[in-house]
Amino acid sequence: MKKSPVSLDDRQLIDYLLEGDVSIRYQVHRDLLATEKPDLQDRIATEGWGAQFLSFRKKEGHWGQRFYQPKWISTHYTILDLKNLAISPKNEDIRQSISQVIQNLKGPDGGIFPIGKERKSDVCVNGMFLNYAAYFLISEDDLKSIVDFLLSEHMKDGGFNCNSNTIGAVHSSLHSTISVIEGILEYAKNGYGYKREELQEAEEKSREFLLQHRLFRSDQADNIIDKKMLMLSYPSRWKYDILRALDYFQFARISYDPRMQDALDILKKKRRSDNKWPVQAKHPGQTHFDMEKTGGPSRWNTLRAMRVFKHFGVTE
């Protein structure tokens, strides 16, 4: 195998990442250098981006105006950001905020945050919720109804769609599917047992759904589903893109599949002349602050691309 274009011997690029926020530094050591740095993880709550996000938490225990409003400063998306920073899962303030949501926003269908006259929960939101609730080690009993809800919405083609229980969608969505399988992966990773095998079977079928689409193509006409899926953004919010999908596959320790190749080739071409990857897009909405500027080099996307290439052994 030829030498990877993103070699861990490339100290200049590693040094660039290690000059970033403490959350980036922690994940570089964890994911690229295979070195655990619990002291760095502990510092995420007290400095940099992590401390900034936590500073916006209101005394009542929520962020923004409520659980999901406004985007992207609501409780939901702020906790998702904090999870993706890799802040300590034992953070009691965050755990308390999640518990408040479970106590106050469970719906008759078992999901959280039911909306509309029929009080139906959103599949995508519940997938993201399972992701961070499992990361922050919320009680299994509190997650059982959410697991049941998600399994009830698993579609015949293998994936998930947030419109499955509202307008009767018949084809899965890449956006919804990635959000749910990220949640299932985190649930299994943290040792939860309730319906674990059923969830992992759904996850496996969902992975196949993504691969059947070669991560971004129509399964019928082979056209690009949405060119925005090829743009590198961060944070991803609920939006799907190829880097988010590839990063999921490496976290799940899934072996290379030829159907990933088109996405990997596109990711290679996104690399700048200075060897870094850019932020190409920003999802509109109110933010607490911007971690990086659109159009410039991105430590987030560079880190994520490097760990993807490391896992898959991408060659020149």
Summary of the structure (lengths in Angstrom):
residues: 316
radius of gyration: 18.9
end to end distance: 9.3
largest distance: 58.2
contacts: 1028
relative contact order: 0.12
helix: 49%
strand: 4%
